[in-house]
Amino acid sequence: MAEGKWITGLRPDMDLADAARHALGQRLGLVGHCLPSAIADAYDDAEHVHQLRVATRRADSCLRIFRDCLPRRRYEATRERLRAIRRAAGAARDADVFLAALRSRAAEAKSGDLAGLDFLVAYTLGQREVAQEELENIEIGHARPFTTAAKRAIEAVRPSREGDQTLEELARPRVAELVERLDAATRANLDDYDNLHQVRIAGKRLRYALEILMACFECEVRARVYPCIEEMQEILGRANDSHVAVTRLQRLKVRLSEWPGMKGRAKAGIEGLLRSHQRRLPQERKRFLAWLKGWREMGLGAILGRVVGAEA
């Protein structure tokens, strides 16, 4: 989602509390902006839910970065509110992604596969309805709307426990820590999908932090390093989509074993789709390893490490 990606109006020498209010205003404000459309217009355009999900992730990253500027209870309450929205939007988005993949596959499927694909469409539409209902009910359990909770969080911002501190004094060690975590994650056994998933998480956290704190770093980070991290996220996002699909399809195969007639009709379509995702997962892992080789050969991680480790 290009809209709302970068935090504008921040300066390296900005007082940290002022920077926190400014950044949280943009990040939490975008969640409040996306929420009504995701609730009311989700079936008109699946992008509404996608934008809400990404907005909650970016807002959560912003909260983590500026956590020392918030009272603990306000910080935890706001994160929990975001987490509930993200989970509901995530379930809806996962169903949307799976349905889009089914639509593409059905357009080219053999006639023998259509019964299984029709079953998967119906099953996923049911899951999508449940997810949408959860999303629509997300505000019901709260006495105040999300926009009010966001406003209270911003009003609660105070100087950090470190005292007088600039944004740059926070940004460099925070991003350096995230760079180290990404580097450590890439050195694990990447044949293990769980480790690959940890790389994806580490990369995502670094990416979202840079979107907030980019004003504190050299232009080279935005021009060369950030796009490379973004590319890595796209590769591992596709890998994650296939991993989720494989898990879902394998679970369905087990459930369908209790219904022999249905299993026979749906078998070809389900197993064909399962094999497709099982092939794609190692392909995306291979693409990621090629990305990682390029990242190291170009020294982009070293560039980022040098920049964030520089003296303020």
N, C-alpha and C positions, 0 to 999 in steps of 0.2 A: 504494500500500500504506500504509494508515494505521498499522498496527502497526510500531513502531520508527522512526517518522518523526522525532520530536523527541528530542534529547539532553537528558535531565533531570539535575538535580543540579549544574549548572554555575553559577558566579557570576562577574560581571565582574572582581572583585578576586582571583580564584583564581590561585594560582601556576600558571604555564603548564605545567610538567611534570606537576603533579597533574591539571590539566585534560586534558592529553593522555592520561594513563593512564585517566582516567575515560571520556573519549569513545571512545577506541580499544577499551576494554573492552566498551562497548555495541555499537559498530559491528562489530567483528570477532566478538564473541560472537553477534550475530544471523546472520552468515554461517555460523558453525559450527552454529547451531541449524537453519537452513534447509537446509543441504547434505544431511543424511540423507534428509529427506522428498523432496527433488528427485530424489535417486538412486533411492530405493526405491518411492515412491508417485506418481511423475509422471503415470502414466496414470490414476490414480484422481481426481486433481484437478490441472488445469493450473496452478492458482494457486501450487503449490509451486515450480515452476520460475520463474514470474514473480517471486515473492517473493525467491528466491535471486538472481536477476539484479539486482533493485533493491537488495538488501542489499549486493551486491558493489560497486555504483556508489557507494552511500553510504559504504561503508567506504573505498573508494579516495579519495573526497573528504576524508574525515577524515585519512587518511595524508598527503595533499598539504598540508592545513592545518597539521599538526603535524610536518612533515618535519624541521624544524630541531631537533626533540627526539629524533631517532632517528639512530643511526649510519648512515652512507650505505649500507653493505652490507645491513644489516637492513631498512632502508627499501626498497631496491630489490628484495630477495628477497621481501618481503611483498607488494609491489605486483605483482610478476610472478606470484606464486601467485594473487592475486586476479584478475589479468587472465586467466589460464588458465581459472579457474572461470567468469568472466563470459562469455568467448567461447563456452564449451561451453553454458552456460545460454542465451546469446543466440541461438545457432543453434536450440536446441530451442524457445525462446519464439517466434522468428520463424515457425517451422513451425506452432506452435500457433495463432498469430494468423491465419495464412493459411488453416489448416484451418477455423477458426471462421467466417471470411468465406465460404469455400466452402460450408459447411453452410447458412448463411443464404441464400446465393444459390440453392443447389440446391432449397431448399424452395419457391421461387417461380419456378424456371426453366421455360422452354418445353421441350417434349420434345426438340426438335432440339439443345438445348444440353447435354443430360444426358451424352452420350458424352464431350464435352470436359471437363465438370466431373468426371466419374468418373475420367478420365485424370489430371486435376490432383490429385484426392484421393489416388489410388494413388501418384503421383509424390511428393507431399508427405509421405505416410506413410512412404515409403522414406527420404526425407531426415530425417524425424523419428526413425526408428529409428537411423540413423547418429549423429545428434546425441545421442540418449539413451545410446548406447554410449560415446561420447566423455565424456559427463558421468559415467557409471558408472565409467569408467577414470581419472577425473581425479586420484584420490588414489593410484593404483597406482604412479605414477612417483616418489613422494616417500617418503623413509624414515620421515617422521613425519606423523601426521594434521594436518589444517588447524588443529584446536583447539590442538595443541602449538605450531605455528608462530605462531599468534595470541598465545598466552601468552608466548612468547619475545620477540615484538615489544613487548608491553606492558612486560615486565620490562626491556627495553633502553632505555626512555624515560629521558632525562636532561635537565637544564636546556638551553635553547636556546643557540645561539652568542651571542645578545644578552645573555646573563647573566640576572639576575633580571628577570622580565617577567611581567605579569599577562595573563590571557586577553583582557581588553579592549584592552590595548596591542597585541596581535596582531590582534584581530578587526577593528578599525576600518580600518587600512590594507589588510588582506587583502580585506575586503568592498568597500571603495572601488575597489580594482583590478578586481574582478569586475564592479562596476557600470559602470565605464568600458569594459570589454571588451564588455559587452552593448550599451551605447550605440553603440559603434563598429560592432558587427556589424549593428545595425538601420539604420545609415546607408549600408550597401552597396546594390548593385543587387539588390533582392529578387525581380526577375523571374528571376534565376539561382538554380536550386534549391540549388546548392552554397553560396551565400551564405545562403540561408534555413536550411540545415542548420547553418551556423556560428552563427546566432542561437539555434537550438535547443540547441546545445552550450553556448554562453555562458549561456543562461538556466538550463540544468540545473545548471551548476557554481555559479551564484549561489544557486539554490534549495537545493541540498544544503549549501552553506556556511551559509546562514541557519538551516537546521534544526539545525546544530551550535552556532552562535554567537548565536542569538536572545536569549539572556539578557543580552547586552551592548547591546541596542538598545531603543528605545522601543516601547510596546505598539502604536503605530500601524503599525509595520512588520509585525507579525504579523497585525494585524486587517485592514489594507487592502492593503499592498504584497505580502505573500507570496501571498495567494489570487489576486491578479492574475497573478503569475508562474506560479503553478500552472495557471491557465487557459490561459496562453500555451503551456505545455508540452503540454497536452492537444491543443490545436489543431495544433501542429507535430508531435506524435506521430502524429496521424491522417495528416498530410501525408507523414510518413516512411513509414508503413505502405503508403500508396499508391505512393510512389516505389519502395520495395522490391518491391512486387507488379508494377509496370510493368517494372522491370528483369528480374525473374524470368520473366515471361510473354513478354517480347520475346526473351529468350534461348531459351526453350523453342520458340518459333515457328521460330527458326533451326535448332534441332536436329531438329525434326519435319520440316523440309523434306527431310531425308535419307530419310524414310519416307512416301512419298506417300499410301499407303492410310490410315495413321494420321492424317496431317495432315488428310485430307478428313473423317474421322469426328470429329476433335476440334476442327476449325477454328471452328465456330460458338460453342461454349462458351468457348473460349479467347479469341477475339476480342471476344466480348461482355463478358467480365470485364475484359479489357484496356481496352476503351473506358470501362467504368465507373470504373476507377481513374484513367484519363487525365482524365476529367471531374472527379473528386473532388480531384485535386491542385491545380488552379487555384482551386477553390472554397475549399479550406482556406487557400490563400495569401491569398485575398480576406478570409476571416475573420481571418487574422492581421493584415492591414493595418488592418482595422477595430479590432482589439485595440490595435494600436500607436498609432492615432489617439487612442483613449480613454486609453491609458497616458500619452500626452504631454499631452492636454488636462486630465486630472486632476492632472497634475504629480506622479505617483507616483514616477517616476524621480528627480525633484528632491527629493522628500521623503526618499527613501532616501539620496540623495547628501548631503543636509544632515545626516541622522542619523549616518551613518557618518563624516562629516567633522568632527563635533563634537569639541570637546576632551574628552578622557577625564576 
